[in-house]
Amino acid sequence: MAKKLEGITSRDVDFAQWYTDVVKRADLVDYSSVKGSMIIRPYGYAIWEKMVSVLDKMFKETGHVNVQMPMFIPESLLNVEKEHVEGFAPEVAWVTYGGKEKLDERMCVRPTSEVLFCEHYKKIIKSYRDLPILYNQWCTIVRWEKTTRPFLRSREILWQEGHTMHATSEEAREETLRMLKVYEIFQKNYLAIPVLVGRKSEKEKFAGALETYSVEAMMYDGVALQNATSHYFGQGFAKAFGIEFVNKDNKLETPYQTSWGCTTRMIGGLIMTHSDDNGLVLPPNIAPYQVVIIPIGEDEELKKAVDEIRKGLDNEGITYTIDNSDKTPGFRFAEAEVKGYPVRIELGKRDLDNGVVTLVRRDTLEKVTVPIDLAVTKVKEILPVMQEAMYEKARIRRDGMIYEAKTYDEFKELSKKPGFIKINWCGAKDCENKVKEETGLKSRCTAQEDHSGKCVICGADATCKMYFGRQY
Amino acid sequence: MAKKLEGITSRDVDFAQWYTDVVKRADLVDYSSVKGSMIIRPYGYAIWEKMVSVLDKMFKETGHVNVQMPMFIPESLLNVEKEHVEGFAPEVAWVTYGGKEKLDERMCVRPTSEVLFCEHYKKIIKSYRDLPILYNQWCTIVRWEKTTRPFLRSREILWQEGHTMHATSEEAREETLRMLKVYEIFQKNYLAIPVLVGRKSEKEKFAGALETYSVEAMMYDGVALQNATSHYFGQGFAKAFGIEFVNKDNKLETPYQTSWGCTTRMIGGLIMTHSDDNGLVLPPNIAPYQVVIIPIGEDEELKKAVDEIRKGLDNEGITYTIDNSDKTPGFRFAEAEVKGYPVRIELGKRDLDNGVVTLVRRDTLEKVTVPIDLAVTKVKEILPVMQEAMYEKARIRRDGMIYEAKTYDEFKELSKKPGFIKINWCGAKDCENKVKEETGLKSRCTAQEDHSGKCVICGADATCKMYFGRQY
């Protein structure tokens, strides 16, 4: 049996403390003297590497290429688009000195790179032949947050930002939704996170966007995590930057733009969706190691058996790690649970004599004993089943915490419970401010574009069905 | 025939201008309003991605794992190791404001991350069981350079930095040389760049290192490019940071440290080693696309033939791109030469009628006509031959520009020629300063650790054979 490890608070007792404990105990991050930033340790970074490799492939398959823009933005460049600068200037880090010299113009560390891409696009877009431009960038951005939490809110964020330019508005809108779909599929198929996707409210959209779409996940505690966004910019930035192209009829036109991004915050989402009081639980399709092998004892026969299993896993392309440290089996089992390896293979001398091994599935902690020569076959069988089961479990829990309110009184009553509330809504900022003030909830994303019915908050004509909820 | 493109100066007329022209014409980089930084465009970034994927695999195969440290370093943390801060403080970018608030303590953007790793190691290293620690980081660093050139010297640099900790000095020294070897093999097998590897002089070693080893390439113009470095730190940083571990005998010891790194500068080295007056020449093993297919004309039969070739290349794992733009064939051939695709397949209606295609090898511009069903086989044959030939060509040129001097007069005479000069040397800083002042040359790396003979500069006992040369 796995020894109970100290140091993880129960998630039903104190969810915030549980999260911090899991992140720390699973060796995902550490702190340093750099306030508000985190060190992503090897195991945490391996999860990010896996996310990057899958997403990068999906981006390339949809025609995108990677580039690298400068990390700094001169103040005058940040100022070109008015709404954008108002949204970001209050939370940027300013570089004012290079070595001993004061800079003529201060520069911020990019909080996002729209203006850098636009300046470049102004130079490289001349003709309709140059469009579409489908660029993506993997990099680090900085936003000077006051309160930070590992993965969820940090001064430095590892992310990707797609920036595309199109000849027509239709094409740009299609791109916005295409990338939203890529995020949705990724989160479902790899992270096993059920998500809601829809349009953000006027109040919650990105500074400078005409429309923002988001991927909204609900954590174990009923609180929302915005896990990715995709923006349709229309011609706003393009006009501010004077970007024009000659169309097929030899006339000048302004192109249409999108941007879309996701961050290391998804690691936080992964934890708060699936993990438990024993530590991390990682879906097989995103786990850095899908299997941990724990040999109990030391002898030649055991070593040979482990080698056989390794060979079998290699052949099947199943990733694994081996813990043959000199710690007690109970300690190593517990450690394997903290780390969230999807399947644990326990293999002792007595098992070997009986020709069997024990497999433990991390999500259910279910144990099965199987003949040793069937171990790999059984692991291969478990992994997709577990992936699917984790998704379903999270989906059922999430669905059970989505309510619909027909009146504002009902809304206020439901708002005391964890979860989301769906209502007919007019979309007005005043309405949203009132809800925030009286219940603490914010709009998440549209459940449906819907023009019938009346707004549950103010009684005006509804323009959509909207989810509301608390957020990280 | 390839149309002669405008815009590339001959490399024998003006090497510096030629370099700038190639970098720009091949769409590798662009400039922005961020002085001293570059935009790495898709084709340039694709070369870097290829480098990263190969090196990352080599690092992992030698037991290393990736992590991510903060991007900022508080001033007090940078100040912990004295030699280190003296080496770097004059060239860092300082962040002094977060949003509207002045920071209590200013922070620099990392110029390198030794101090961040050491602060972390102090926390995670307790026992000999925690060693060795074999970490690597892929990130961007900033050094406030006055004069910059794309890839060669830039305020922002994309790089990797390995930082390792070991229980014994022997093990750390082995690691230093192991990673030096990894760089050497990578540069030979992938970049087709012949390199010299050896120890740096006292004057030229890294700020804070006991020993620095480097990988020195010689460019077409005889000037050196330091393409990677590997440092043995001994216990210097570890003592400054108070890092200690309990050894097997239960006694406290200080561990031994290394670091090693390489940067986007290698792209500059790739260009200045192989490229010519027609543009880039990329070795097949690092080219983002190993083949470009150029169909001439438009018809169903041609399209089918192109599809056949694509299928064949896919089957062989050979990467390719297709240029079927409406530009003239001559223009497209020239464009393919600028981009440096290793093999160009030209395929026209008349060729098709004769059942043949034309293959053009980029390094020699040699043309062969082959039966269409042998096209892929022939490409497969050419690629490794071309890789080897590019290396050999560069090696022979380089070897022809390495001289040996027996007297200082001979040294001064030879220093007027492009290339390196090998001498017996005492290793003294005074000696190196004198050479720099009188000839403009700096020490590159040791050719041999050699205690016999006398220093060619000052006549004292020699401690090594050293290469001298001009540098980028």
Chai-1 contact restraints between the chains, C-beta under 6 A:
chainA,res_idxA,chainB,res_idxB,connection_type,confidence,min_distance_angstrom,max_distance_angstrom,comment,restraint_id
A,S32,B,P70,contact,1.0,0.0,6.0,A-B,restraint_1
A,S32,B,E119,contact,1.0,0.0,6.0,A-B,restraint_2
A,S33,B,P74,contact,1.0,0.0,6.0,A-B,restraint_3
A,S33,B,L77,contact,1.0,0.0,6.0,A-B,restraint_4
A,V34,B,P70,contact,1.0,0.0,6.0,A-B,restraint_5
A,V34,B,F72,contact,1.0,0.0,6.0,A-B,restraint_6
A,S37,B,P70,contact,1.0,0.0,6.0,A-B,restraint_7
A,I39,B,M69,contact,1.0,0.0,6.0,A-B,restraint_8
A,I39,B,H120,contact,1.0,0.0,6.0,A-B,restraint_9
A,I40,B,Q68,contact,1.0,0.0,6.0,A-B,restraint_10
A,R41,B,V67,contact,1.0,0.0,6.0,A-B,restraint_11
A,P42,B,V65,contact,1.0,0.0,6.0,A-B,restraint_12
A,P42,B,V67,contact,1.0,0.0,6.0,A-B,restraint_13
A,Y45,B,N66,contact,1.0,0.0,6.0,A-B,restraint_14
A,Y45,B,V67,contact,1.0,0.0,6.0,A-B,restraint_15
A,Y45,B,Q68,contact,1.0,0.0,6.0,A-B,restraint_16
A,V65,B,P42,contact,1.0,0.0,6.0,A-B,restraint_17
A,N66,B,Y45,contact,1.0,0.0,6.0,A-B,restraint_18
A,V67,B,R41,contact,1.0,0.0,6.0,A-B,restraint_19
A,V67,B,P42,contact,1.0,0.0,6.0,A-B,restraint_20
A,V67,B,Y45,contact,1.0,0.0,6.0,A-B,restraint_21
A,Q68,B,I40,contact,1.0,0.0,6.0,A-B,restraint_22
A,Q68,B,Y45,contact,1.0,0.0,6.0,A-B,restraint_23
A,M69,B,I39,contact,1.0,0.0,6.0,A-B,restraint_24
A,P70,B,S32,contact,1.0,0.0,6.0,A-B,restraint_25
A,P70,B,V34,contact,1.0,0.0,6.0,A-B,restraint_26
A,P70,B,S37,contact,1.0,0.0,6.0,A-B,restraint_27
A,M71,B,T140,contact,1.0,0.0,6.0,A-B,restraint_28
A,M71,B,E156,contact,1.0,0.0,6.0,A-B,restraint_29
A,F72,B,V34,contact,1.0,0.0,6.0,A-B,restraint_30
A,P74,B,S33,contact,1.0,0.0,6.0,A-B,restraint_31
A,L77,B,S33,contact,1.0,0.0,6.0,A-B,restraint_32
A,P90,B,G99,contact,1.0,0.0,6.0,A-B,restraint_33
A,E91,B,G99,contact,1.0,0.0,6.0,A-B,restraint_34
A,A93,B,V95,contact,1.0,0.0,6.0,A-B,restraint_35
A,A93,B,G98,contact,1.0,0.0,6.0,A-B,restraint_36
A,W94,B,Y97,contact,1.0,0.0,6.0,A-B,restraint_37
A,V95,B,A93,contact,1.0,0.0,6.0,A-B,restraint_38
A,V95,B,V95,contact,1.0,0.0,6.0,A-B,restraint_39
A,T96,B,T96,contact,1.0,0.0,6.0,A-B,restraint_40
A,Y97,B,W94,contact,1.0,0.0,6.0,A-B,restraint_41
A,G98,B,A93,contact,1.0,0.0,6.0,A-B,restraint_42
A,G98,B,W144,contact,1.0,0.0,6.0,A-B,restraint_43
A,G99,B,P90,contact,1.0,0.0,6.0,A-B,restraint_44
A,G99,B,E91,contact,1.0,0.0,6.0,A-B,restraint_45
A,G99,B,W144,contact,1.0,0.0,6.0,A-B,restraint_46
A,E119,B,S32,contact,1.0,0.0,6.0,A-B,restraint_47
A,H120,B,I39,contact,1.0,0.0,6.0,A-B,restraint_48
A,T140,B,M71,contact,1.0,0.0,6.0,A-B,restraint_49
A,W144,B,G98,contact,1.0,0.0,6.0,A-B,restraint_50
A,W144,B,G99,contact,1.0,0.0,6.0,A-B,restraint_51
A,E156,B,M71,contact,1.0,0.0,6.0,A-B,restraint_52
